[in-house]
């Protein structure tokens, strides 16, 4: 069958992200004709050329829609609207697909999918990667109560319009079921690429972020955005600067990049690495003794599906999380990590020291538990097979 996929942010593992969109279209293209409408942003952020940009069997339409992390809220909304308008125009001119898949964010992408599905008279699937409009509203981007009500009404209508909704975390799926009033919701986690992990070049990671004998690496790999509580991590690193056996590595870009760069100049235990292609990031997780998945204190962020959490577990690296949601339940019940309240530097410092000072037998147990959890629950290849079978069942 012919599947139309709307992805404003398509990327491959050559980009500094986890490559799930690439895995999805690759899995679908092995059995069906796939058309993807995206933007040039992924190519602009490409940092390697190991993977073919367009998998065999995929027709990729790239729209020129500028987007930068430094954009204001108004500029971002303009970019979302521009993609929606251009994707809708191209979608109307396509030959009739059998199914449409729309991956948010932003919320404008599923709006286009709903319109195109109605025009072509085909079912469409809403993949929820983040909860919008909750994220926008709780981050203060939509102060108008009238606009908030309108966005919530739109969200609910989209959930009900979709033939099926795919959510990337259990808390997201619960939210969708409550808002939609139906059970056409499937949990399909972000997952991790276990094949790439096994091949990830540990020696290159050691060269990119060298540490001395007896030192342990604490890794934060991901967006340095407003929502990620980066100042709290830097505060913890500052308070632990007397520990010569601890090195903090921040890998990524975003709003707090300059703040991290300044800390790396002032603190001998802090390092800033540029965004890495996905295999290199996996190698850094293998190199680390501990990783951190942190967010500020907003209820919507508790539902997140952070890929860095699953990548860390697959590498056998225990994780500190700051979300009092499904990630807290996962790492504490799985015996592979710890929860500290968001932006609680005292608790974070104590947790880091306790984890790194534990005896080798306990650390080995945490590592085994982390790998077991990832291999049994977060194998991306299995998730993509289930995803494809779900889509096939809808046509």
Residue pairs with C-beta under 8 A, 6 or more apart in sequence:
1 32
1 33
1 98
1 99
1 392
1 395
2 32
2 33
2 34
2 35
2 95
2 96
2 97
2 98
2 99
3 28
3 32
3 33
3 34
3 35
3 97
3 98
3 99
3 100
3 101
3 391
4 35
4 37
4 91
4 94
4 97
4 99
4 100
4 101
4 116
5 24
5 25
5 28
5 34
5 35
5 36
5 37
5 100
5 101
5 102
5 103
6 36
6 37
6 87
6 91
6 100
6 101
6 102
6 103
6 109
6 110
6 112
6 113
7 21
7 36
7 37
7 38
7 103
7 109
8 38
8 39
8 41
8 65
8 80
8 83
8 87
8 105
8 106
8 109
9 21
9 38
9 39
9 41
9 42
10 21
10 22
10 25
10 36
10 38
10 39
10 42
10 60
11 17
11 19
11 21
11 22
11 42
11 45
11 46
12 19
12 22
12 42
12 46
12 51
12 52
12 53
13 19
13 22
13 50
13 51
13 193
13 196
13 277
13 278
13 279
14 46
14 47
14 48
14 49
14 50
14 51
14 53
14 277
14 278
15 42
15 45
15 46
15 47
15 277
15 278
16 45
16 47
16 252
16 253
16 275
16 276
16 277
16 278
16 281
17 278
17 307
18 190
18 192
18 193
18 278
18 307
18 308
18 311
19 193
19 278
20 190
20 191
20 307
20 380
21 103
22 51
22 55
23 191
23 193
23 380
23 381
23 384
24 101
24 384
24 387
25 34
25 36
25 55
25 58
26 55
26 58
26 384
27 384
27 385
27 387
27 388
28 34
28 388
28 391
29 55
29 56
29 57
29 58
30 57
31 388
31 392
32 57
33 57
33 59
34 57
34 58
34 59
35 58
35 59
35 60
35 61
35 94
35 97
36 58
36 59
36 60
36 61
37 61
37 63
37 87
37 90
37 91
38 60
38 61
38 62
38 63
39 62
39 63
39 64
39 65
39 67
39 83
40 62
40 63
40 64
40 65
41 65
41 67
43 53
43 62
45 275
46 53
47 274
47 275
47 276
47 277
48 277
48 279
48 280
50 277
50 279
53 60
54 60
61 90
63 83
63 86
63 87
63 90
65 79
65 82
65 83
65 86
66 79
67 76
67 79
69 225
69 253
69 254
69 255
71 79
73 141
80 106
80 108
81 108
83 108
83 109
84 108
84 109
84 111
84 112
87 109
87 112
88 112
88 115
88 116
91 100
91 112
91 116
91 119
92 116
92 119
96 120
96 121
96 122
97 120
97 122
98 122
98 395
99 122
99 123
99 124
99 125
99 391
99 394
99 395
100 113
100 116
100 117
100 120
100 122
100 123
100 124
100 125
101 113
101 124
101 125
101 127
101 391
102 109
102 110
102 112
102 113
102 114
102 124
102 125
102 126
102 127
103 109
103 127
103 129
104 110
104 126
104 127
104 128
104 129
104 130
104 132
105 129
105 130
105 132
105 135
106 132
107 132
107 133
107 151
107 154
107 155
107 158
110 124
110 126
110 158
110 162
111 154
111 158
113 124
113 126
114 124
114 158
114 161
114 162
116 124
117 123
117 124
117 161
122 395
123 163
123 164
123 394
123 395
124 161
124 162
124 163
125 162
125 163
125 164
125 165
125 166
125 390
125 391
125 394
126 158
126 159
126 162
126 164
126 165
126 166
127 165
127 166
127 168
128 165
128 166
128 167
128 168
128 172
128 176
129 168
129 190
129 305
130 304
131 172
131 175
131 300
131 303
132 151
132 155
133 142
133 148
133 151
133 152
133 154
133 155
134 299
134 300
135 298
135 300
135 301
136 142
136 151
137 148
137 151
138 298
138 299
138 300
138 301
139 226
139 227
139 298
142 148
142 151
155 179
156 179
156 180
159 165
159 176
159 179
159 180
159 182
160 180
160 181
160 182
162 184
163 184
163 394
164 184
164 185
164 186
164 390
164 394
165 176
165 180
165 184
165 185
165 186
166 185
166 186
166 188
166 387
166 390
167 173
167 175
167 176
167 185
167 186
167 187
167 188
168 187
168 188
168 189
168 190
168 305
169 187
169 189
169 303
169 304
169 305
169 326
170 187
170 326
171 302
171 303
171 325
171 326
172 303
172 305
173 185
173 186
173 187
175 303
176 185
177 183
177 185
186 386
186 390
188 383
188 386
188 387
188 390
189 305
189 310
189 377
189 378
189 383
190 305
190 306
190 307
190 310
190 378
190 380
191 310
191 378
191 379
191 380
191 382
191 383
191 384
192 282
192 307
192 310
192 311
192 313
192 314
192 374
192 378
192 379
192 380
193 278
193 282
193 380
193 381
194 314
194 374
194 375
194 379
194 380
194 381
195 381
196 278
196 279
196 282
197 282
197 286
197 311
197 314
197 315
199 279
200 279
200 280
200 282
200 283
200 286
200 315
201 279
201 280
201 283
202 283
202 286
202 287
204 280
204 283
205 280
205 283
205 284
205 286
205 287
206 287
208 273
208 276
208 280
208 284
209 217
209 247
209 249
209 271
209 273
209 284
209 287
211 217
211 247
214 245
215 244
215 245
215 246
215 247
216 245
216 246
216 247
216 289
216 290
216 356
217 247
217 248
217 249
217 287
217 288
217 289
217 290
218 246
218 247
218 248
218 249
218 288
218 289
218 290
218 291
218 292
218 352
219 249
219 251
219 284
219 285
219 287
219 288
219 290
219 291
219 292
219 312
219 317
220 230
220 233
220 248
220 249
220 250
220 251
220 252
220 291
220 292
220 294
220 308
221 249
221 250
221 251
221 252
221 276
221 281
221 284
221 285
221 291
221 308
221 311
222 228
222 251
222 252
222 293
222 306
222 307
222 308
223 252
223 253
223 254
224 230
224 250
224 252
224 253
224 254
224 255
224 256
224 257
224 260
225 254
225 255
225 256
226 255
226 256
226 296
227 295
227 296
227 298
227 301
228 254
228 256
228 294
228 295
228 296
229 294
229 295
229 296
229 322
229 342
229 343
230 250
230 256
230 259
230 260
230 294
231 256
231 259
232 294
232 342
232 343
232 344
232 345
232 348
233 248
233 250
233 292
233 294
233 348
234 259
234 260
234 263
234 270
235 345
236 345
236 348
236 349
236 352
237 248
237 263
237 267
237 269
237 270
238 263
238 267
239 345
239 349
240 246
240 269
240 349
240 352
240 353
241 267
241 268
241 269
243 269
243 353
244 269
245 356
246 269
246 352
246 356
247 269
247 271
248 269
248 270
248 271
249 271
249 272
249 273
249 284
249 288
250 260
250 264
250 270
250 271
250 272
250 273
251 272
251 273
251 274
251 275
251 276
251 281
251 284
252 275
253 274
253 275
257 272
260 270
260 272
261 272
263 270
263 272
264 270
264 271
264 272
273 284
276 284
281 311
282 311
282 314
282 315
285 291
285 308
285 311
285 312
285 314
285 315
285 317
286 315
286 316
286 317
288 312
288 315
288 317
289 317
289 356
289 363
290 317
290 318
290 319
290 320
290 352
290 355
290 356
291 308
291 312
291 317
291 318
291 319
291 320
292 319
292 320
292 321
292 322
292 348
293 306
293 308
293 309
293 312
293 319
293 320
293 321
293 322
293 323
293 327
294 320
294 321
294 322
294 342
295 301
295 304
295 322
295 323
295 342
296 342
296 343
297 341
297 342
297 343
301 323
301 342
302 323
302 324
302 325
302 326
302 327
303 325
303 326
304 323
304 325
304 327
306 327
309 319
309 321
309 327
309 330
309 331
310 374
310 378
312 318
312 319
312 370
313 319
313 336
313 337
313 370
313 371
313 373
313 374
313 378
314 370
314 371
314 374
314 375
314 378
315 370
315 371
316 367
316 368
316 370
316 371
317 367
317 370
318 331
318 336
318 337
318 338
318 355
318 363
318 366
318 367
318 370
319 331
319 336
319 337
319 338
319 370
320 337
320 338
320 339
320 340
320 348
320 351
320 352
320 355
321 327
321 328
321 331
321 337
321 338
321 339
321 340
322 339
322 340
322 341
322 342
322 343
322 344
322 348
323 339
323 342
324 339
324 341
324 342
327 339
328 339
330 337
330 373
331 337
331 338
331 339
332 338
332 339
334 369
334 370
334 372
334 373
335 365
335 366
335 369
336 366
336 367
336 369
336 370
336 373
337 366
337 370
338 351
338 355
340 347
340 348
340 351
341 347
